[in-house]
């Protein structure tokens, strides 16, 4: 298999964009595949040292500019900087086996207290000799059971064409050893529609506050010691192509 690696870094810094409060994106083109990723967080004013709850929002679009169908995604990998923090102590846990053969509504009802993120996923189903069929489904992330001392996140989604399928993926959240990176998430993507489905869009809003032993805790929080929060992402396709990029988002210290 041919393996092509492409990296792009876009540093936020344009005054007009800052004034408009826009999200900042990374655009990467490799092996005929165009990936656009955008992300932001709120609030953008954070403590210098202490951590404050934040909500993260982001989306990824995958396309072929020549109007073809992108190859299937094999995995998504995301690294977050040390200025962010993840908290799962006392947070309800969703056991992946409870979500087997469930619809999005059923899954969210079964593990409602463990939901940490919600969004959507879109794909193109391209069976041989048949017209392309776009599909869209809710995407939910739950706090999963620990594995090897690490927290996990359980992703759930659903496809209705050409037959009903439930997708449940457990991804470990591992502490990174790098100086600037805090933790790493590696999510394997199962075949969609028996391999004839290609993901074209993913959006996710991450954030949850909860009470534990009389304290208000947050699943995601951050501080702002150096004026920027960062994240690094990598998409691996079944063809061997790897597209990676970085997002930098400015913050202000309280």
N, C-alpha and C positions, 0 to 999 in steps of 0.2 A: 504494500500500500504506500502511495505517495503521502508524505507528511509535510505540510507547509505551515510554518508558524508565522503569524503576523502580530505585531504589537503596535498599539497607538496610545499616546498619552495626551490628554487635553487638559491644560491647567486653567482653571477659572480665573479671570482677571480683567475682563472688559468692563469698564465703568457703566456703560449703558445696560449691559446684562445684569450687573449687580443691582442697579437702580430698579430694574423691572422685576427683580426677584426670580429670574428664570432658573430652570434646571440646566445643568451642564452635561454635555453628552460626549461620547466617544464614538467615532465613525471609523470602521475598519473594513477594508475590502481586500479579500484574498481568495485566490483560486475561483474567481467568479462569484463569490458570496459576499454580500454586503450585510454587515451587522451594525446596528445603531443602538446604543445603550444610553439611557438618561436616568439620572437619579437626583434626589434631593432629600432633605430632612427638615423637620420642624421640632422645636423652635431653632433658629439659627444663632440666637444669643445664648451662650452657655457659660457655666462657671469656669474659672481659670484652673481650679484644682479639683473641687468636688464634682461628682457626677449628677447629671440632671436627666430625667426621662425624655426620650425623643421618639418620634415616629419617622420611619424610613419609607420612602416611596420610590419605586423605580420600574422601568420597563425595558424590554429588549425586543427589537424587530429584526427578523432575519429574512432576507429576500435575495432573489437573483435579478439583477437589473435587466437582464435580457428576457425577463418574463418567464423564466423557467421555474422549476420546483427545486427549492434548496434540498440538500441531502439531509437525512435524518440526524438529529442530535444524539450523541452517545452519552454526554455528560455535561453538566454545568459545575464550575468550580468558582468559589468566591472567597476572597481574603479581605478582612477588615482591619483597619489600622488600630494602633494601641490607644487612640483617643476615644474609642468606643468600648462599651462593656456589655456583656450578656449576663443576665441574672435568671436562674431557674429555681432557686431555693424556694420550696413551698408551693411551686406552681403545679397545678394538676397535670397528670401525665395521661396521654392517650396511647393505649396499646395498639400497635398496627393491625393485629389480627381482628380487632373489633370493626375495622373499616372494610374488611373483605366484602366484595360484591355489594357495596353501598353506593347510592347516588350522592351527589354533593349535599343535598338537603339532609339526607339521613346521616351522613358522616358528621356534619356540623351539629346535628342534634345529639348524637351519641357522645361526642367529645367536646361539647360547647365550651366547657370551662378551660380546655387546654388549647384553644385556638390562639395562635400568636401572629398569624398573618392571613390575609385574604387577597384574592386577585382573580385573574383569568388567564387561560392559555388558549391559543388558537393554533390550528394546524390545517394543512392541505392533505386530503386523502387522494392519492393518485394511483388507482388500480389500473393495470394494463388494459388498454383499449376502452377505458371508461373516462368520462369527463372528470376534471378535478372537482372535488367537493370540499368547500371550506367548512370547518367545524369549530365551535367555540364552547368552552366549558369553564365553570368556576374552578379556581385553584385554591386550596386551603392548606395551611401549614399548622401543624399541631406540635406542642411540646411532647417529645417522645421519651421513652424510657432510657436511662443512661446505658452506655456501652463502654466497657473498659475504663470507667471513671470519667468518661466524657458525656456531656449532654447530647441529645439528638433532636432532630426535627423530622417530623413525619409529613410528607407531602401527599395530598390526595387530589385526584382529578378523575375525569370520566369522559368516555367517548361513546356516542350513540350510533355511529356509522362506520362500517356497514353492519355492525352488531354492537350491542351494549358491552362495554368493558370498563372495569374499575382499575385505576392505577394507584398503587400505594408504594411509596418509596421512602425508606428510612435513611437519613443522611447524618453521619456523626459530625459534631462541631468540635474540632480539635484545636487546642492551643498551638499557635505558631511559634517557631523558635526564632524567627527573624526579629531584628530590633524594632522595626516599624510596624510589624503586623501582629495583630492580637490573636485572631482565630481564623480557622479555615473550614469551609463547608464544601463537601464533595458529594454531588447528587448524581447518581446514575439514572439515565432515562430509559425506561423500558420501551420495546418496540410498540409503535402505535399502529393500530389496524393491521396487525401481522406484518409490520415493516413497511407498509405503504403510506404511512403518515409522516409528514414533515412539519415540525414546529415552526411557526412563522412569527409568533408573538407571545410574550409572557409579561404580565404586569403583576406587581405585588406591593401591598402595603403592610409593613411590619411594625408592630407596636402593641403592647399590652401592659396595663397596670393592674395590680392585684394586691390583696391584703394577706399578710402572713404574720401570725403572732402579734397582731396589733400594729404592724408596720405596713406602710404603703411602699410597695416595691414595683419595679419596672423591668420588663423583659429586656428592653434596649435602653441604654442611657449613654451619655457622652459628656466630655468636658472639652475645653478649647484652649490648650496651652500654647499652640503655635499658629493659630489662625486658619487652620484647614483640617477637614476630615477627608480621609481617603479610603478607597476600596479598589480592589483589583479583581477582575473577572476573566474567566477562560472558558471557551466553548469548544468541545471536541466533537467532531462530526464522525459518522461511521465510515466516511471515505478516508479518514486520517488527517483531514485538515484541522488545524488548531488556530482559533482566532482569540487573541487576548488583548485586553486593554485596561486602562486605569481611569478612574474618575476622581477628581479632586473638587471638593465643595467648600467654599469659604465659611468660616464661622467668626463670631465676635465674642470676646470675653466680657462677662459681666463685671 
